[in-house]
């Protein structure tokens, strides 16, 4: 019965340890921001440079974050950011690509 009285000290629903992870948390935030920017700008044909580049960088930061992640909370955020980055990247590539219209 001692388990029922123990307070939740993790601070988050998905955190599995009590230690801070500043690098992993930063990668989660960067990946989510890049994913949202990439996904939103992919809806506009003339912003294909922004969507494809932010999507590519979001995929790379998300992949590195997955490699060094330690908790479920980190992996959950990274997967959301990776998905949005991937969709934005591929739509940006379909609309003109990384260098389309520059040369």
TORLO-666489 format. One line per field, with one value per atom (N, C-alpha, C, O): residue in three letters; chain; atom name; x, y, z. Coordinates in Angstrom, 2 decimals. Layout:
REM residues N
residu: Ala	...
chaine: A	...
atome: CA	...
X: X	...
Y: Y	...
Z: Z	...
***
This chain:
REM residues 103
residu: Unk	Unk	Unk	Unk	Unk	Unk	Unk	Unk	Unk	Unk	Unk	Unk	Unk	Unk	Unk	Unk	Unk	Unk	Unk	Unk	Unk	Unk	Unk	Unk	Unk	Unk	Unk	Unk	Unk	Unk	Unk	Unk	Unk	Unk	Unk	Unk	Unk	Unk	Unk	Unk	Unk	Unk	Unk	Unk	Unk	Unk	Unk	Unk	Unk	Unk	Unk	Unk	Unk	Unk	Unk	Unk	Unk	Unk	Unk	Unk	Unk	Unk	Unk	Unk	Unk	Unk	Unk	Unk	Unk	Unk	Unk	Unk	Unk	Unk	Unk	Unk	Unk	Unk	Unk	Unk	Unk	Unk	Unk	Unk	Unk	Unk	Unk	Unk	Unk	Unk	Unk	Unk	Unk	Unk	Unk	Unk	Unk	Unk	Unk	Unk	Unk	Unk	Unk	Unk	Unk	Unk	Unk	Unk	Unk	Unk	Unk	Unk	Unk	Unk	Unk	Unk	Unk	Unk	Unk	Unk	Unk	Unk	Unk	Unk	Unk	Unk	Unk	Unk	Unk	Unk	Unk	Unk	Unk	Unk	Unk	Unk	Unk	Unk	Unk	Unk	Unk	Unk	Unk	Unk	Unk	Unk	Unk	Unk	Unk	Unk	Unk	Unk	Unk	Unk	Unk	Unk	Unk	Unk	Unk	Unk	Unk	Unk	Unk	Unk	Unk	Unk	Unk	Unk	Unk	Unk	Unk	Unk	Unk	Unk	Unk	Unk	Unk	Unk	Unk	Unk	Unk	Unk	Unk	Unk	Unk	Unk	Unk	Unk	Unk	Unk	Unk	Unk	Unk	Unk	Unk	Unk	Unk	Unk	Unk	Unk	Unk	Unk	Unk	Unk	Unk	Unk	Unk	Unk	Unk	Unk	Unk	Unk	Unk	Unk	Unk	Unk	Unk	Unk	Unk	Unk	Unk	Unk	Unk	Unk	Unk	Unk	Unk	Unk	Unk	Unk	Unk	Unk	Unk	Unk	Unk	Unk	Unk	Unk	Unk	Unk	Unk	Unk	Unk	Unk	Unk	Unk	Unk	Unk	Unk	Unk	Unk	Unk	Unk	Unk	Unk	Unk	Unk	Unk	Unk	Unk	Unk	Unk	Unk	Unk	Unk	Unk	Unk	Unk	Unk	Unk	Unk	Unk	Unk	Unk	Unk	Unk	Unk	Unk	Unk	Unk	Unk	Unk	Unk	Unk	Unk	Unk	Unk	Unk	Unk	Unk	Unk	Unk	Unk	Unk	Unk	Unk	Unk	Unk	Unk	Unk	Unk	Unk	Unk	Unk	Unk	Unk	Unk	Unk	Unk	Unk	Unk	Unk	Unk	Unk	Unk	Unk	Unk	Unk	Unk	Unk	Unk	Unk	Unk	Unk	Unk	Unk	Unk	Unk	Unk	Unk	Unk	Unk	Unk	Unk	Unk	Unk	Unk	Unk	Unk	Unk	Unk	Unk	Unk	Unk	Unk	Unk	Unk	Unk	Unk	Unk	Unk	Unk	Unk	Unk	Unk	Unk	Unk	Unk	Unk	Unk	Unk	Unk	Unk	Unk	Unk	Unk	Unk	Unk	Unk	Unk	Unk	Unk	Unk	Unk	Unk	Unk	Unk	Unk	Unk	Unk	Unk	Unk	Unk	Unk	Unk	Unk	Unk	Unk	Unk	Unk	Unk	Unk	Unk	Unk	Unk	Unk	Unk	Unk	Unk	Unk	Unk	Unk	Unk	Unk	Unk	Unk	Unk	Unk	Unk	Unk	Unk	Unk
chaine: A	A	A	A	A	A	A	A	A	A	A	A	A	A	A	A	A	A	A	A	A	A	A	A	A	A	A	A	A	A	A	A	A	A	A	A	A	A	A	A	A	A	A	A	A	A	A	A	A	A	A	A	A	A	A	A	A	A	A	A	A	A	A	A	A	A	A	A	A	A	A	A	A	A	A	A	A	A	A	A	A	A	A	A	A	A	A	A	A	A	A	A	A	A	A	A	A	A	A	A	A	A	A	A	A	A	A	A	A	A	A	A	A	A	A	A	A	A	A	A	A	A	A	A	A	A	A	A	A	A	A	A	A	A	A	A	A	A	A	A	A	A	A	A	A	A	A	A	A	A	A	A	A	A	A	A	A	A	A	A	A	A	A	A	A	A	A	A	A	A	A	A	A	A	A	A	A	A	A	A	A	A	A	A	A	A	A	A	A	A	A	A	A	A	A	A	A	A	A	A	A	A	A	A	A	A	A	A	A	A	A	A	A	A	A	A	A	A	A	A	A	A	A	A	A	A	A	A	A	A	A	A	A	A	A	A	A	A	A	A	A	A	A	A	A	A	A	A	A	A	A	A	A	A	A	A	A	A	A	A	A	A	A	A	A	A	A	A	A	A	A	A	A	A	A	A	A	A	A	A	A	A	A	A	A	A	A	A	A	A	A	A	A	A	A	A	A	A	A	A	A	A	A	A	A	A	A	A	A	A	A	A	A	A	A	A	A	A	A	A	A	A	A	A	A	A	A	A	A	A	A	A	A	A	A	A	A	A	A	A	A	A	A	A	A	A	A	A	A	A	A	A	A	A	A	A	A	A	A	A	A	A	A	A	A	A	A	A	A	A	A	A	A	A	A	A	A	A	A	A	A	A	A	A	A	A	A	A	A	A	A	A	A	A	A	A	A	A	A	A	A	A	A	A	A	A	A	A	A	A	A	A
atome: N	CA	C	O	N	CA	C	O	N	CA	C	O	N	CA	C	O	N	CA	C	O	N	CA	C	O	N	CA	C	O	N	CA	C	O	N	CA	C	O	N	CA	C	O	N	CA	C	O	N	CA	C	O	N	CA	C	O	N	CA	C	O	N	CA	C	O	N	CA	C	O	N	CA	C	O	N	CA	C	O	N	CA	C	O	N	CA	C	O	N	CA	C	O	N	CA	C	O	N	CA	C	O	N	CA	C	O	N	CA	C	O	N	CA	C	O	N	CA	C	O	N	CA	C	O	N	CA	C	O	N	CA	C	O	N	CA	C	O	N	CA	C	O	N	CA	C	O	N	CA	C	O	N	CA	C	O	N	CA	C	O	N	CA	C	O	N	CA	C	O	N	CA	C	O	N	CA	C	O	N	CA	C	O	N	CA	C	O	N	CA	C	O	N	CA	C	O	N	CA	C	O	N	CA	C	O	N	CA	C	O	N	CA	C	O	N	CA	C	O	N	CA	C	O	N	CA	C	O	N	CA	C	O	N	CA	C	O	N	CA	C	O	N	CA	C	O	N	CA	C	O	N	CA	C	O	N	CA	C	O	N	CA	C	O	N	CA	C	O	N	CA	C	O	N	CA	C	O	N	CA	C	O	N	CA	C	O	N	CA	C	O	N	CA	C	O	N	CA	C	O	N	CA	C	O	N	CA	C	O	N	CA	C	O	N	CA	C	O	N	CA	C	O	N	CA	C	O	N	CA	C	O	N	CA	C	O	N	CA	C	O	N	CA	C	O	N	CA	C	O	N	CA	C	O	N	CA	C	O	N	CA	C	O	N	CA	C	O	N	CA	C	O	N	CA	C	O	N	CA	C	O	N	CA	C	O	N	CA	C	O	N	CA	C	O	N	CA	C	O	N	CA	C	O	N	CA	C	O	N	CA	C	O	N	CA	C	O	N	CA	C	O	N	CA	C	O	N	CA	C	O	N	CA	C	O	N	CA	C	O	N	CA	C	O	N	CA	C	O	N	CA	C	O	N	CA	C	O	N	CA	C	O
X: 0.81	0.00	0.85	0.32	2.13	2.99	3.04	3.27	2.85	2.89	1.73	1.88	0.60	-0.57	-0.41	-1.06	0.41	0.57	1.77	1.97	2.55	3.73	3.30	2.54	3.78	3.39	4.08	5.14	3.48	4.06	5.13	4.82	6.39	7.49	8.08	9.04	7.55	8.11	7.85	8.65	6.76	6.47	5.75	5.28	5.66	4.99	4.38	4.80	3.40	2.71	3.61	3.52	4.48	5.28	6.73	7.48	7.16	8.54	8.74	7.95	9.80	10.01	11.15	11.39	11.86	12.90	12.84	12.14	13.56	13.49	14.63	14.85	15.35	16.50	16.15	15.32	16.78	16.56	17.34	18.41	16.79	17.41	17.37	16.53	18.24	18.13	18.39	17.71	19.34	19.62	18.45	18.03	17.91	16.79	15.55	14.82	15.30	14.14	14.29	13.30	15.50	15.73	15.49	14.89	15.95	15.72	14.24	13.78	13.49	12.05	11.39	10.58	11.74	11.13	11.51	10.65	12.79	13.25	12.56	12.14	12.45	11.81	10.33	9.82	9.65	8.24	8.03	7.13	8.85	8.72	9.01	8.26	10.09	10.40	9.31	8.99	8.75	7.67	6.43	5.80	6.06	4.87	5.10	4.23	6.27	6.58	6.57	6.00	7.19	7.26	5.87	5.54	5.07	3.73	2.83	2.11	2.88	2.00	2.44	1.59	3.74	4.19	4.08	4.12	3.95	3.80	2.44	2.25	1.51	0.19	0.18	-0.81	1.29	1.39	2.48	3.62	2.12	3.05	4.29	5.38	4.15	5.28	6.25	7.30	5.94	6.82	7.52	7.86	7.73	8.30	9.74	10.17	10.49	11.86	11.86	12.62	11.01	10.94	10.44	10.99	9.41	8.85	9.81	9.92	10.49	11.39	12.63	13.07	13.20	14.40	14.08	14.82	12.98	12.64	12.24	12.51	11.61	11.28	12.52	12.59	13.50	14.74	15.49	15.94	15.62	16.31	15.52	16.11	14.19	13.36	13.51	13.51	13.63	13.84	15.19	15.30	16.21	17.55	17.62	18.20	17.05	17.08	16.21	16.55	15.09	14.24	14.89	14.74	15.61	16.30	17.41	17.57	18.17	19.20	18.58	19.10	17.47	16.77	16.26	16.32	15.76	15.33	16.50	16.36	17.64	18.82	19.28	19.71	19.18	19.68	18.57	18.87	17.31	16.21	16.24	16.71	15.73	15.76	14.39	14.24	13.40	12.08	11.01	11.23	9.86	8.73	8.21	7.78	8.25	7.79	8.60	8.04	9.91	10.76	10.45	10.35	10.31	10.04	8.68	8.53	7.71	6.38	6.41	5.86	7.05	7.17	7.99	7.68	9.03	9.88	9.14	9.31	8.33	7.56	6.55	6.35	5.91	4.98	5.71	5.24	6.86	7.65	8.20	8.22	8.64	9.14	8.04	8.29	6.86	5.75	5.40	5.22	5.30	4.98	6.11	5.86	7.35	8.49	8.52	8.80	8.23	8.22	7.15	7.42	5.95	4.88	5.23	5.07	5.73	6.11	7.26	7.27	8.22	9.35	8.91	9.29	8.10	7.69	6.76	6.83	5.88	5.04	5.87	5.61	6.87	7.77	8.57	8.79	8.99	9.71	8.79	9.22	7.54	6.60	6.27	5.96	6.33	6.00	7.18	6.99	8.38	9.51	10.86	11.88	10.90	12.15	13.00	12.58	14.20	15.13	15.73	16.03	15.90	16.52	15.65	16.13	14.41	13.55	13.32	12.93	13.55	13.31	14.48	14.41	15.57	16.70	17.68	18.44	17.71	18.72	18.15	18.89
Y: -1.20	0.00	1.26	2.35	1.14	2.32	2.95	4.16	2.16	2.70	3.66	4.62	3.41	4.24	5.62	6.57	5.76	7.05	7.84	8.98	7.28	7.97	9.06	8.79	10.29	11.36	11.21	10.59	11.78	11.76	12.82	14.01	12.42	13.38	13.53	14.28	12.83	12.88	14.23	14.66	14.90	16.19	16.14	17.17	14.98	14.86	13.46	12.53	13.35	12.07	11.00	9.84	11.37	10.39	10.31	9.47	11.12	11.08	9.81	9.51	9.08	7.81	7.85	6.86	8.95	9.07	10.48	11.36	10.68	11.96	12.90	13.89	12.62	13.44	14.40	14.08	15.58	16.51	16.07	15.47	16.39	16.05	17.30	17.38	18.27	19.54	19.41	20.06	18.59	18.44	17.78	18.23	16.74	16.03	16.92	16.91	17.68	18.57	19.67	20.05	20.17	21.18	20.60	21.26	19.39	18.76	18.52	18.64	18.18	17.98	19.29	19.31	20.38	21.68	22.13	22.60	22.00	22.42	21.59	22.14	20.29	19.43	19.76	19.79	20.02	20.38	21.71	21.84	22.70	24.01	23.90	24.43	23.21	23.02	22.24	22.53	21.25	20.46	21.29	21.16	22.12	22.97	23.98	24.18	24.62	25.59	24.91	25.43	23.75	23.03	22.60	22.73	22.10	21.62	22.77	22.64	23.88	25.01	25.66	25.97	25.87	26.53	25.62	26.11	24.32	23.41	23.58	23.13	24.21	24.42	25.55	25.74	26.29	27.39	27.05	26.77	27.07	26.64	27.52	27.03	28.81	29.72	29.67	30.31	28.95	28.82	27.46	26.96	26.86	25.52	25.49	24.48	26.58	26.59	26.51	25.74	27.30	27.29	25.94	25.40	25.41	24.15	22.98	22.12	22.95	21.82	21.89	20.86	23.08	23.19	22.98	22.29	23.56	23.34	21.88	21.32	21.27	19.85	18.98	18.04	19.29	18.51	18.65	17.66	19.87	20.09	19.47	18.93	19.55	18.92	17.41	16.79	16.80	15.35	14.98	14.00	15.76	15.46	15.65	14.81	16.74	16.95	15.91	15.44	15.55	14.53	13.16	12.41	12.83	11.54	11.48	10.46	12.57	12.59	12.56	11.90	13.26	13.23	11.85	11.44	11.12	9.74	8.86	7.96	9.12	8.31	8.48	7.52	9.71	9.96	10.11	10.40	9.93	10.12	9.05	7.93	9.44	8.52	8.24	7.27	9.07	8.86	8.78	9.17	8.28	8.17	9.55	9.75	10.49	11.85	12.46	13.10	12.27	12.81	12.15	12.82	10.85	10.12	10.49	10.56	10.73	11.11	12.43	12.55	13.44	14.74	14.68	15.35	13.87	13.75	13.10	13.50	12.11	11.45	12.42	12.41	13.24	14.24	15.23	15.56	15.71	16.65	16.02	16.66	14.78	14.07	13.88	14.03	13.54	13.36	14.64	14.65	15.74	17.03	17.49	18.03	17.27	17.64	16.83	17.36	15.55	14.69	15.10	15.15	15.37	15.79	17.12	17.29	18.08	19.37	19.25	19.92	18.40	18.20	17.64	18.15	16.60	15.97	16.85	16.85	17.61	18.54	19.69	20.15	20.15	21.18	20.67	21.41	19.43	18.85	18.72	18.94	18.39	18.26	19.61	19.68	20.67	22.00	22.70	23.75	22.17	22.83	22.43	22.65	21.85	21.33	22.30	23.41	21.85	22.61	23.80	24.82	23.68	24.76	25.20	25.92	24.79	25.11	26.61	27.30	27.08	28.48	29.40	30.59	28.86	29.71	29.76	30.73	28.73	28.69	28.68	28.65
Z: 0.00	0.00	0.00	-0.20	0.21	0.21	-1.18	-1.30	-2.22	-3.56	-3.82	-4.57	-3.24	-3.46	-2.84	-3.29	-1.84	-1.17	-1.67	-1.25	-2.55	-3.06	-4.04	-4.96	-3.87	-4.80	-6.15	-6.26	-7.14	-8.48	-8.56	-8.58	-8.60	-8.64	-10.03	-10.21	-11.01	-12.36	-13.02	-13.85	-12.68	-13.25	-14.58	-15.06	-15.18	-16.46	-16.56	-15.88	-17.40	-17.56	-18.15	-17.76	-19.09	-19.79	-19.32	-19.83	-18.37	-17.89	-17.06	-16.17	-17.38	-16.70	-15.70	-15.01	-15.60	-14.58	-13.98	-14.50	-12.91	-12.21	-12.57	-11.87	-13.62	-13.98	-15.11	-15.96	-15.13	-16.25	-17.48	-17.38	-18.63	-19.91	-20.79	-21.69	-20.56	-21.30	-22.81	-23.60	-23.22	-24.65	-25.36	-26.43	-24.77	-25.39	-25.44	-26.43	-24.36	-24.35	-25.40	-26.04	-25.59	-26.62	-28.00	-28.85	-28.25	-29.54	-29.80	-30.93	-28.75	-28.91	-29.32	-30.25	-28.65	-28.96	-30.37	-31.12	-30.72	-32.05	-33.14	-34.16	-32.92	-33.91	-34.06	-35.18	-32.96	-33.04	-33.75	-34.58	-33.44	-34.10	-35.59	-36.41	-35.95	-37.36	-38.08	-39.23	-37.42	-38.02	-38.27	-39.32	-37.32	-37.50	-38.61	-39.46	-38.62	-39.68	-41.04	-42.00	-41.13	-42.40	-42.86	-44.04	-41.95	-42.30	-42.75	-43.74	-42.04	-42.37	-43.68	-44.53	-43.86	-45.08	-46.31	-47.44	-46.11	-47.25	-47.93	-49.05	-47.26	-47.85	-48.89	-49.59	-48.98	-49.93	-50.96	-50.58	-52.24	-53.29	-53.36	-53.66	-53.10	-53.25	-52.07	-52.12	-51.03	-49.87	-49.83	-48.76	-51.00	-51.04	-50.53	-49.98	-50.70	-50.18	-48.66	-48.08	-48.02	-46.56	-46.04	-45.08	-46.66	-46.16	-46.37	-45.50	-47.51	-47.75	-46.85	-46.33	-46.67	-45.82	-44.34	-43.65	-43.85	-42.44	-42.22	-41.16	-43.21	-43.09	-43.03	-42.23	-43.86	-43.87	-42.55	-41.97	-42.07	-40.79	-39.64	-38.71	-39.71	-38.68	-38.67	-37.60	-39.83	-39.90	-39.29	-38.56	-39.61	-39.08	-37.56	-36.86	-37.04	-35.59	-34.88	-33.79	-35.49	-34.88	-34.86	-33.90	-35.92	-35.96	-34.91	-34.23	-34.78	-33.75	-32.35	-31.44	-32.18	-30.90	-30.55	-29.39	-31.54	-31.29	-30.88	-30.05	-31.47	-31.18	-29.73	-29.10	-29.20	-27.84	-26.81	-25.65	-27.18	-26.24	-25.16	-25.37	-23.99	-22.85	-22.25	-21.51	-22.53	-21.92	-23.01	-24.15	-22.62	-23.53	-23.92	-25.05	-22.99	-23.27	-24.41	-25.30	-24.38	-25.44	-26.77	-27.80	-26.76	-28.00	-28.59	-29.81	-27.73	-28.19	-28.94	-30.04	-28.35	-29.00	-30.28	-31.26	-30.26	-31.45	-32.60	-33.76	-32.32	-33.38	-33.99	-35.20	-33.17	-33.71	-34.61	-35.70	-34.14	-34.93	-36.20	-37.25	-36.10	-37.28	-38.33	-39.52	-37.89	-38.84	-39.55	-40.77	-38.80	-39.42	-40.33	-41.41	-39.91	-40.75	-42.04	-43.11	-41.92	-43.10	-44.11	-45.31	-43.62	-44.52	-45.18	-46.39	-44.37	-44.93	-45.92	-46.95	-45.60	-46.50	-47.84	-48.90	-47.81	-49.06	-49.87	-51.10	-49.23	-49.98	-50.55	-51.66	-49.79	-50.31	-51.49	-52.44	-51.44	-52.57	-53.79	-54.92	-53.56	-54.67	-55.30	-56.49	-54.51	-55.02	-55.68	-56.30	-55.56	-56.21	-55.66	-56.31	-54.48	-53.96	-53.19	-52.88	-52.88	-52.06	-52.79	-52.17	-54.10	-54.88	-56.06	-56.93	-56.09	-57.22	-57.40	-56.46	-58.59	-58.90	-58.61	-58.90	-58.05	-57.75	-58.91	-59.02	-59.79	-60.85	-62.20	-63.18
***
